[in-house]
């Protein structure tokens, strides 16, 4: 599928933290739209996704002046108190366009010159490894979070066919962890997985966070329900997984397999530090 890429001039780049991200002073989205276009993405139900002629996943807006805006807005934000940033809440900062645009990397360089108190980077792309040299300079003020919602490729392909393969994500996350950068394996939203999933998560991240539609979409699962993802479960013959109690079984398995790991659930796993 061809993705329509648009260069835009943005009026601002830091958004005050709210809702599930109220623990952060700001969220930061280098792009609007996301080429991964995951079927379950709650952003589809937000204004940025609803009030657009193009289908979600077919367009990306590149905020070309993001770095210049961030330089100014960071200075103002720091005058008001602690600055904790979640990047990104409504897009993936390492989606394919980043390989050419380098927008996310330019924002990291700005933040190295005027470091926030904490930076949480959320992605599902192995491209994130490119910026390992920069991550190391943030010390303990950063955490790299990789979405790994299942260990089954057939499930990944059914729910998010344009997203990177699971094995590539696991390999990348392990490499970043072994380089000494604080990391997180984010099972969010939990999708049908194998019994071997917890074992595969051993040692790939500093900690693991588990979330699902009912806890994590900001509406008790109602937003996700409107997206029709239950149909995908039914097509796979895995409708028993479309259940708000399913995460408890996987959480129990994780605790048994990796008892020494820091295991967090839902919002606690996305809070600063």
C-alpha positions as CSV (number, residue, x, y, z in Angstrom):
1,X,0.0,0.0,0.0
2,X,1.4,3.4,-1.0
3,X,1.6,5.8,1.9
4,X,0.9,9.5,1.3
5,X,3.7,11.6,2.9
6,X,3.0,15.2,3.6
7,X,5.4,17.9,4.9
8,X,3.7,20.3,7.2
9,X,4.5,23.2,9.5
10,X,3.3,22.6,13.0
11,X,2.3,25.4,15.5
12,X,3.6,23.5,18.5
13,X,5.3,20.2,19.3
14,X,4.9,19.6,23.1
15,X,1.4,18.7,24.2
16,X,0.4,18.8,27.9
17,X,0.1,15.3,29.4
18,X,-3.5,14.2,30.0
19,X,-5.6,11.1,30.5
20,X,-3.5,7.9,30.8
21,X,-0.4,10.1,30.3
22,X,-1.2,12.5,33.1
23,X,2.0,11.4,34.9
24,X,3.9,13.1,32.1
25,X,4.3,16.9,31.7
26,X,4.2,16.5,28.0
27,X,3.7,14.1,25.0
28,X,5.7,14.5,21.8
29,X,4.7,13.3,18.4
30,X,7.1,14.0,15.6
31,X,4.6,12.8,13.0
32,X,0.8,12.8,12.6
33,X,-0.6,9.5,11.3
34,X,1.2,6.2,11.3
35,X,2.1,3.9,8.4
36,X,1.9,0.8,10.5
37,X,-1.9,1.2,10.6
38,X,-2.6,-1.4,13.3
39,X,-6.2,-2.6,13.3
40,X,-6.5,-2.1,17.1
41,X,-4.9,1.3,17.3
42,X,-7.1,3.6,19.6
43,X,-5.8,6.6,17.7
44,X,-8.2,5.6,14.9
45,X,-11.0,6.8,17.2
46,X,-9.4,10.1,18.1
47,X,-10.1,13.3,16.0
48,X,-6.8,13.0,14.2
49,X,-8.0,9.7,12.8
50,X,-11.7,10.2,12.5
51,X,-11.8,13.6,10.8
52,X,-9.5,12.8,7.9
53,X,-10.5,11.8,4.4
54,X,-7.8,9.2,4.1
55,X,-8.0,5.9,5.9
56,X,-5.8,5.6,9.0
57,X,-2.5,3.9,8.0
58,X,-2.4,5.4,4.5
59,X,-1.0,8.9,5.3
60,X,1.7,10.5,7.4
61,X,2.3,14.2,8.1
62,X,6.0,15.1,8.8
63,X,6.3,18.0,11.2
64,X,9.3,19.5,9.4
65,X,9.8,22.3,12.0
66,X,9.6,20.0,15.0
67,X,13.2,20.4,16.1
68,X,13.1,24.2,16.0
69,X,9.8,24.2,17.9
70,X,11.2,21.8,20.5
71,X,14.3,24.0,21.2
72,X,12.0,26.9,22.2
73,X,9.3,24.9,23.9
74,X,11.7,22.9,26.1
75,X,13.2,26.2,27.5
76,X,9.7,27.4,28.4
77,X,8.6,24.1,29.8
78,X,11.7,23.8,32.1
79,X,10.9,27.2,33.6
80,X,7.6,25.8,34.9
81,X,9.0,22.7,36.6
82,X,10.0,19.1,35.8
83,X,9.8,18.1,32.2
84,X,8.9,14.4,31.5
85,X,8.1,13.5,27.9
86,X,6.3,10.5,26.4
87,X,7.3,10.0,22.7
88,X,5.0,9.1,21.1
89,X,1.3,8.9,22.2
90,X,-0.4,9.0,18.8
91,X,2.2,7.8,16.2
92,X,5.3,5.7,16.0
93,X,8.5,7.8,16.1
94,X,10.4,5.1,14.2
95,X,7.9,4.3,11.4
96,X,9.4,3.9,7.9
97,X,9.5,7.6,7.0
98,X,11.9,8.2,9.9
99,X,14.6,6.3,8.0
100,X,14.7,9.1,5.5
101,X,13.4,12.1,7.4
102,X,15.4,11.7,10.5
103,X,13.0,13.8,12.4
104,X,13.0,11.7,15.6
105,X,16.8,11.7,15.7
106,X,16.8,15.5,15.4
107,X,14.5,15.8,18.3
108,X,16.7,13.5,20.4
109,X,19.7,15.7,19.6
110,X,17.8,18.8,20.8
111,X,16.9,17.0,24.0
112,X,20.5,16.0,24.6
113,X,21.4,19.7,24.6
114,X,18.6,20.5,27.1
115,X,17.7,17.2,28.7
116,X,14.2,16.6,30.1
117,X,14.0,15.0,33.5
118,X,12.8,11.8,31.8
119,X,12.1,10.6,28.3
120,X,10.0,7.5,27.5
121,X,10.3,6.3,23.9
122,X,7.5,4.0,22.6
123,X,7.9,2.2,19.3
124,X,7.5,-1.1,17.6
125,X,10.2,-0.6,15.0
126,X,13.7,-2.1,14.9
127,X,14.8,1.2,13.4
128,X,15.1,2.5,17.0
129,X,18.5,0.8,17.3
130,X,19.9,3.4,14.9
131,X,19.9,5.9,17.7
132,X,21.6,3.8,20.4
133,X,24.5,6.2,20.4
134,X,22.2,9.0,21.5
135,X,20.2,6.9,24.0
136,X,23.4,6.1,25.9
137,X,24.0,9.8,26.6
138,X,20.7,10.2,28.5
139,X,21.8,7.9,31.3
140,X,18.9,6.9,33.5
141,X,16.7,9.7,32.2
142,X,15.4,7.5,29.4
143,X,13.5,4.3,28.8
144,X,13.1,2.6,25.4
145,X,9.9,0.7,25.2
146,X,9.3,-1.9,22.4
147,X,5.8,-3.1,21.7
148,X,5.7,-6.9,21.5
149,X,2.1,-7.8,21.8
150,X,2.4,-11.5,20.8
151,X,5.1,-14.0,19.9
152,X,3.0,-15.5,17.0
153,X,3.7,-14.1,13.6
154,X,0.4,-15.3,12.2
155,X,-1.4,-13.3,14.9
156,X,0.8,-10.2,14.2
157,X,0.0,-10.5,10.5
158,X,-3.7,-10.7,11.1
159,X,-3.8,-7.6,13.4
160,X,-1.0,-5.5,12.1
161,X,0.3,-6.7,8.8
162,X,2.3,-3.6,8.1
163,X,4.2,-3.6,11.4
164,X,7.7,-5.1,11.8
165,X,8.1,-8.8,12.5
166,X,8.1,-9.9,16.1
167,X,11.5,-11.6,16.1
168,X,13.2,-8.5,14.7
169,X,11.7,-6.4,17.5
170,X,12.8,-8.9,20.2
171,X,16.3,-9.0,18.8
172,X,16.6,-5.2,18.7
173,X,15.3,-4.7,22.2
174,X,17.8,-7.3,23.6
175,X,20.6,-5.4,21.8
176,X,19.6,-2.1,23.4
177,X,19.2,-3.7,26.8
178,X,22.7,-5.3,26.6
179,X,24.1,-1.9,25.7
180,X,23.1,-0.7,29.1
181,X,20.1,1.5,28.2
182,X,17.0,1.2,30.4
183,X,14.3,-0.7,28.4
184,X,10.8,-2.1,28.5
185,X,9.1,-5.0,26.7
186,X,5.6,-3.7,26.3
187,X,2.9,-6.4,25.7
188,X,0.3,-4.0,24.7
189,X,-2.3,-4.7,23.7
190,X,-2.0,-8.3,24.6
191,X,-2.9,-10.5,21.6
192,X,-3.2,-14.3,21.5
193,X,0.2,-15.8,22.2
194,X,1.9,-19.2,22.8
195,X,2.8,-20.8,26.2
196,X,6.4,-20.1,25.3
197,X,5.9,-16.3,25.1
198,X,7.0,-15.7,28.8
199,X,10.2,-17.7,28.2
200,X,11.0,-15.7,25.1
201,X,10.8,-12.5,27.1
202,X,13.6,-13.5,29.4
203,X,16.4,-11.1,29.5
204,X,15.3,-8.9,26.5
205,X,14.4,-5.9,28.6
206,X,14.9,-4.2,32.0
207,X,11.3,-4.7,32.7
208,X,8.0,-6.0,31.2
209,X,4.6,-4.2,31.1
210,X,1.4,-6.0,30.3
211,X,-1.7,-4.1,29.0
212,X,-4.9,-4.9,27.1
213,X,-7.8,-3.1,25.3
214,X,-10.0,-2.9,28.4
215,X,-7.3,-1.3,30.6
216,X,-5.4,0.7,28.0
217,X,-7.6,2.3,25.4
218,X,-8.8,5.0,27.7
219,X,-12.5,4.0,27.5
220,X,-12.7,0.6,29.1
221,X,-12.5,-1.1,25.8
222,X,-15.3,0.8,24.1
223,X,-13.0,2.5,21.6
224,X,-11.5,-0.8,20.6
225,X,-14.9,-2.4,20.3
226,X,-15.9,0.2,17.7
227,X,-12.9,-0.8,15.6
228,X,-14.3,-4.3,15.0
229,X,-11.2,-6.2,16.2
230,X,-13.4,-8.9,17.7
231,X,-14.0,-10.1,14.1
232,X,-10.3,-10.8,13.6
233,X,-10.3,-13.0,16.8
234,X,-13.3,-14.9,15.4
235,X,-11.6,-15.4,12.0
236,X,-8.6,-16.9,13.8
237,X,-10.8,-19.0,16.0
238,X,-9.3,-17.3,19.0
239,X,-12.4,-15.4,20.3
240,X,-11.7,-16.7,23.8
241,X,-8.8,-14.3,23.9
242,X,-11.1,-11.3,23.5
243,X,-11.7,-11.2,27.2
244,X,-10.8,-8.7,29.9
245,X,-9.5,-11.6,32.1
246,X,-7.1,-13.0,29.5
247,X,-4.2,-10.8,30.7
248,X,-4.4,-12.4,34.2
249,X,-3.4,-15.8,32.7
250,X,-0.5,-14.4,30.8
251,X,0.6,-12.3,33.8
252,X,0.7,-15.4,36.0
253,X,2.8,-17.2,33.4
254,X,5.2,-14.3,33.2
255,X,5.6,-14.2,37.0
256,X,6.3,-18.0,37.1
257,X,8.8,-17.8,34.2
258,X,10.7,-14.6,35.1
259,X,10.1,-14.1,38.8
260,X,13.0,-11.7,39.2
261,X,11.8,-9.3,36.5
262,X,10.0,-6.1,37.2
263,X,6.5,-6.8,35.9
264,X,4.0,-3.9,35.7
265,X,0.4,-3.7,34.6
266,X,-1.3,-1.1,32.4
267,X,-0.8,2.6,33.2
268,X,1.9,1.9,35.9
269,X,4.2,0.6,33.2
270,X,4.0,3.8,31.2
271,X,4.6,6.2,34.1
272,X,7.8,8.2,34.2
273,X,10.9,6.4,35.7
